[in-house]
Amino acid sequence: MAWRHQNHPMDQLNAHIDRAWDRMAAGDLGAALRSAERAAALAPDSPEVHNLLGYVLAAHGRFEEAIEHYKQAIELDESYVEAMLNAAEIMLHPLHDWDAAIEMIDQAIEWIEDDEELADALLLKAEALWGKGQREKALATLRGIPQKHFENSGIEFAIGRLWFELGDLDKAEHHLKRAVELAPENGDAHYFLGLCYEQRKDRMGMILEFLKAREIDLNTPSGSRFWLSPRDLEERTREAIRKLPPQLAKVLDGALVIVVDLPGAEVVAEGVDPRIPLMVDGISEDGEAPRVGRVFIYRRNIERIGPTDESDFLAQALMEEIRAVFPELSQSDGKAGDNQLMPYLQEKSGD
C-alpha cells in the first residue's frame, strides 16, 4: 500500500486560524467565521482560538458572544493581554461600558512589558475616561504613554486622534503627520489631519487631506458586517423620511434618492467632508417653499458607521442636513442646527 501523508491536527488547526485571519483582512466575514468555528472544533480549549472567535464575532456585530470568548481566552491564559484589550475595545464601543473597560484594561496593564502594548492600553483607558466625562484623568492617562516615536502607524494615529478629541491640535497634528509618514495609505490619519486643518481654518490643507482620505476609502475593501445593496439603502432612506416631522418630510416630497459609494472628488474639493453619510440638494428659488430635489446617500460611509437601525440614523442625519440647507426650518421648529452626528461619525472612524 502506498504511504500517504496525513495532515497533523496541529497543521489543520493552524491552517484554519491563518485562513480566518486572512479572510478577516479581506473583508470576507462569513468565511472567517467558518474557519474560526472549524478551529474551535479542533481545539476548544485553545486561548488563541477563543480570541480569534471573539474578534470574528465582534466583526459580525455579536458583541456579547465576542466578550464571552475573550473571557474564556483569559481564563485559559491569565496573561493574554491581546484578548483583554480586544474585550475592552468592545466594552468601549459599541457597548459604552466604561467601568468594565477600565477594569479590563487595568488587568492587562499588570502583564504588559512592551511599550506598544502599553500605549494601546493607555489609549483605551484614556478613551474610557473621556467617555465618562473625566477629561483631566483622560489627559493624565494620555500623558502617561511612553514619549517616543512608535514605528506603528496605527498607534501614532490613535494618539493623534485622541489628542484631537481632547482639543490639543498641536499634539494631534504631530502624531497624525507621523502616522501618515509611516503609512501613507492610512485613510483615517489623513481624514483626522484634515479635521485638524479645518479647526485651524487652513482650507487648502483640509481639502488636500480630505481628498487623500476619500481616495484611500474608495480603494479599500469595506469589510463591513453591515453591507447593504443600493436598493436596501434606498428603502432605508424611504423609511427614514417617513419618520421625519411632517414639516421636514414635506421638503423631501418627490425627491430622487441616489445611492453612491462616496461623495465625488469634485464635491470634496469644495470642502465637503468625505465621510458624511448623506447630502441633500436644495432646489428652491427665492420666494418658493423649501424643497429638496435629490438626496445623495453615501453607502461606504453608512457602512463605516454601522448603526443598528439604519433608518433611525438616516432620519437623524436627514433632519440635520435639511436644517443646515434651510436654516428657516430650524427656527420654525425651535431645533438647533448644529451637527449632533459629528462626535458619532468621528468615534466610528478607524473602528
C-alpha positions in Angstrom: 0.0 0.0 0.0 1.4 3.4 -0.9 2.1 5.7 2.0 0.0 8.8 2.2 0.8 11.9 4.1 -1.9 12.7 6.6 -2.2 16.3 7.9 -1.4 16.6 11.5 -4.2 18.0 13.6 -2.0 21.0 14.6 -1.4 21.7 10.9 -5.1 21.7 10.3 -5.7 23.9 13.3 -3.1 26.4 12.2 -4.4 26.4 8.7 -7.9 27.3 9.9 -6.6 30.0 12.2 -4.5 31.5 9.4 -7.3 31.4 6.9 -9.7 33.1 9.4 -7.3 36.0 9.9 -6.7 36.2 6.1 -10.4 36.2 5.4 -10.9 38.9 8.0 -8.3 41.1 6.4 -10.0 40.6 3.0 -13.4 41.5 4.4 -14.9 38.1 3.9 -16.5 37.8 7.3 -18.6 34.7 6.5 -15.5 32.6 5.5 -13.6 34.0 8.5 -16.3 32.7 10.9 -16.5 29.3 9.3 -12.7 28.9 9.6 -12.8 30.1 13.2 -15.5 27.6 14.1 -13.6 24.8 12.5 -10.5 25.8 14.6 -12.7 25.8 17.7 -13.9 22.3 16.9 -10.3 21.1 16.7 -9.1 23.0 19.8 -12.0 24.0 22.1 -9.5 24.8 25.0 -7.2 27.0 22.9 -6.9 30.6 24.2 -5.8 31.7 20.7 -8.9 30.2 19.1 -11.2 31.9 21.6 -9.5 35.2 21.0 -9.9 34.6 17.2 -13.6 33.7 17.7 -14.1 36.8 19.8 -12.6 39.0 17.1 -14.6 37.5 14.3 -17.9 37.5 16.2 -17.4 41.2 17.1 -17.0 41.9 13.3 -20.4 40.3 12.9 -21.9 42.5 15.5 -22.4 39.7 18.0 -20.7 41.7 20.8 -21.8 39.8 23.9 -20.8 36.5 22.4 -17.4 38.0 21.5 -16.8 39.2 25.0 -17.6 35.7 26.4 -15.0 34.2 24.1 -12.4 36.8 25.1 -13.2 36.0 28.8 -12.7 32.2 28.1 -9.4 33.0 26.4 -8.3 34.9 29.6 -9.5 32.1 31.9 -7.3 29.7 29.9 -4.3 32.1 29.9 -4.4 34.8 32.6 -1.7 36.8 30.9 -3.4 37.0 27.5 -3.1 40.8 27.0 -4.4 40.8 23.4 -7.7 39.2 24.5 -8.0 41.7 27.4 -7.6 44.7 25.1 -9.9 43.3 22.4 -12.6 42.8 25.1 -12.0 46.3 26.4 -12.4 47.8 22.9 -15.9 46.2 22.6 -16.8 47.4 26.1 -15.9 50.9 24.9 -17.6 50.8 21.5 -20.3 50.0 20.9 -21.3 49.0 24.5 -20.1 52.1 26.3 -19.5 50.2 29.5 -16.7 52.5 30.6 -16.1 51.0 34.0 -15.9 47.4 32.8 -13.5 48.5 30.1 -11.2 50.3 32.6 -11.2 47.2 34.8 -10.2 45.0 31.9 -7.5 47.5 30.8 -6.0 47.7 34.3 -5.9 43.9 34.4 -4.0 43.9 31.1 -1.5 46.6 32.3 -0.4 44.3 35.1 1.0 41.9 32.4 2.3 44.4 29.8 6.1 44.8 29.3 6.1 46.2 25.7 5.8 49.9 25.0 3.4 49.4 22.1 1.0 47.3 24.1 1.3 49.8 27.0 0.4 52.6 24.5 -2.6 50.6 23.3 -3.8 50.0 26.8 -3.4 53.6 27.9 -5.1 54.9 24.8 -8.1 52.7 25.5 -8.2 53.8 29.2 -7.9 57.5 28.3 -10.8 57.0 25.8 -12.9 55.3 28.5 -12.2 58.1 31.0 -13.1 60.7 28.3 -16.3 58.7 27.7 -17.1 59.0 31.4 -16.6 62.8 31.1 -13.4 62.7 33.2 -11.3 64.9 30.9 -8.5 65.7 33.3 -8.0 62.0 34.1 -8.1 61.2 30.4 -5.4 63.8 29.8 -3.2 62.5 32.6 -3.5 58.9 31.2 -2.7 60.1 27.7 0.4 61.9 29.0 1.5 58.6 30.6 2.1 57.0 27.2 5.8 56.4 26.6 7.2 59.6 25.0 8.8 58.1 21.9 8.3 57.7 18.1 6.4 54.5 17.6 7.0 52.6 14.3 3.4 51.6 14.2 1.2 54.0 12.2 -2.0 52.7 14.0 -0.6 53.7 17.4 0.6 57.1 16.2 -2.9 57.7 14.6 -4.7 56.7 17.8 -2.6 59.0 19.9 -3.2 61.9 17.4 -6.9 61.2 17.2 -7.3 61.3 21.0 -5.3 64.5 21.3 -7.6 65.9 18.6 -10.7 64.8 20.6 -9.3 66.4 23.8 -8.6 69.7 22.0 -4.8 69.8 21.6 -4.3 70.5 17.9 -0.5 70.8 18.1 0.0 67.3 19.6 -2.7 65.9 17.4 -1.1 67.2 14.2 2.3 66.0 15.3 1.2 62.4 15.8 -1.2 62.3 12.7 1.6 63.5 10.5 3.8 60.8 11.9 1.1 58.2 11.2 0.9 59.4 7.6 4.7 59.3 7.2 4.7 55.7 8.4 1.7 54.6 6.3 0.6 56.9 3.5 -2.3 54.6 2.9 -3.7 55.3 6.4 -7.0 56.9 5.4 -8.1 57.6 9.0 -4.9 59.6 9.6 -5.4 61.7 6.5 -9.0 62.3 7.5 -8.2 63.5 11.0 -5.3 65.5 9.8 -7.9 67.2 7.5 -10.1 67.8 10.6 -7.1 69.4 12.3 -6.6 71.8 9.4 -10.3 72.5 9.4 -10.0 73.6 13.0 -7.0 75.8 12.1 -9.0 77.4 9.2 -6.5 76.0 6.7 -8.9 75.3 3.9 -6.4 74.1 1.4 -4.7 71.7 3.8 -8.1 70.4 4.8 -9.2 69.8 1.3 -6.0 68.0 0.3 -6.1 65.7 3.2 -9.9 65.0 2.7 -9.2 64.1 -0.9 -6.5 61.7 0.1 -8.8 60.1 2.6 -11.5 59.8 0.1 -9.2 58.1 -2.5 -8.0 55.6 0.1 -11.5 54.9 1.3 -12.7 54.3 -2.3 -9.9 51.8 -2.9 -10.1 49.9 0.4 -12.4 46.9 0.9 -15.0 48.0 3.4 -15.0 44.7 5.4 -18.3 45.8 6.8 -20.7 43.5 8.6 -23.4 46.0 7.6 -23.1 45.7 3.8 -26.2 47.0 2.1 -27.2 47.0 -1.5 -28.2 50.3 -3.1 -31.8 49.1 -3.2 -31.6 48.2 0.6 -30.3 51.7 1.4 -32.9 53.4 -0.8 -35.6 51.6 1.1 -34.0 52.5 4.5 -34.0 56.1 3.3 -37.7 56.0 2.4 -38.3 54.6 5.9 -36.3 57.4 7.4 -38.2 60.0 5.5 -41.5 58.6 6.9 -40.0 59.0 10.5 -39.4 62.8 10.0 -41.6 65.5 11.4 -44.2 66.4 8.8 -42.7 69.9 8.1 -39.4 68.3 7.2 -40.8 65.2 5.4 -42.7 67.6 3.1 -39.5 69.2 1.9 -38.5 65.8 0.5 -41.7 65.1 -1.4 -40.7 63.8 -4.8 -37.0 63.9 -4.1 -34.8 61.5 -6.0 -32.8 59.2 -3.8 -29.4 58.4 -5.3 -27.1 55.8 -3.6 -23.4 56.0 -4.4 -20.3 54.8 -2.6 -18.8 58.2 -1.5 -19.1 61.9 -2.2 -17.5 62.8 -5.5 -14.0 64.3 -5.6 -15.4 67.5 -7.1 -17.7 67.8 -4.0 -14.9 67.1 -1.6 -12.7 69.7 -3.4 -15.3 72.2 -2.5 -14.7 71.5 1.2 -17.4 68.8 1.9 -16.4 66.2 4.5 -15.7 62.9 2.5 -17.2 60.8 5.3 -20.6 62.4 5.6 -23.4 59.9 5.5 -25.6 61.9 3.1 -26.2 65.2 1.4 -29.4 66.9 0.1 -29.6 69.2 -3.0 -31.9 72.1 -2.3 -33.6 73.4 -5.5 -35.9 76.1 -4.1 -35.8 79.6 -5.7 -36.5 82.9 -4.0 -40.0 83.0 -2.6 -40.6 79.3 -3.0 -41.2 76.9 -0.2 -38.1 74.8 0.8 -37.8 71.8 -1.4 -35.1 69.1 -2.0 -34.6 67.7 -5.5 -32.1 64.9 -4.7 -30.8 63.0 -1.7 -27.4 61.5 -2.1 -26.7 58.5 0.2 -23.1 57.5 0.7 -23.1 53.8 1.1 -19.5 53.3 2.2 -19.9 55.9 4.9 -23.1 54.4 6.2 -21.3 51.0 6.3 -18.5 52.5 8.3 -20.8 53.8 10.9 -22.9 50.6 11.0 -25.8 51.7 13.2 -28.2 49.1 14.5 -31.2 50.7 12.7 -30.0 52.5 9.6 -33.4 54.2 9.1 -33.2 55.8 12.5 -29.7 57.0 11.9 -30.6 58.3 8.4 -33.7 60.1 9.8 -31.4 62.0 12.3 -28.9 62.7 9.5 -31.6 64.0 7.2 -33.0 66.3 9.9 -29.7 67.9 10.5 -28.8 68.2 6.8 -32.2 69.8 5.9 -31.9 72.3 8.7 -28.4 73.1 7.6 -29.6 73.7 4.0 -32.8 75.5 5.1 -32.0 77.4 8.3 -35.5 78.8 8.4 -36.8 75.3 9.2 -34.5 75.1 12.3 -36.1 78.3 13.5 -39.6 77.3 12.8 -39.5 74.1 14.9 -37.2 75.5 17.6 -34.4 73.0 17.0 -30.7 73.9 16.8 -29.0 73.3 13.6 -25.6 72.2 14.9 -24.3 68.8 14.0 -25.1 66.2 16.7 -23.8 63.4 14.4 -20.2 64.6 14.2 -19.0 63.1 17.5 -20.5 59.8 16.5 -19.0 59.9 13.0 -15.6 60.6 14.4 -15.9 57.9 17.0 -16.5 55.3 14.3 -13.6 56.3 12.2 -10.9 53.6 12.3 -13.0 51.0 14.2 
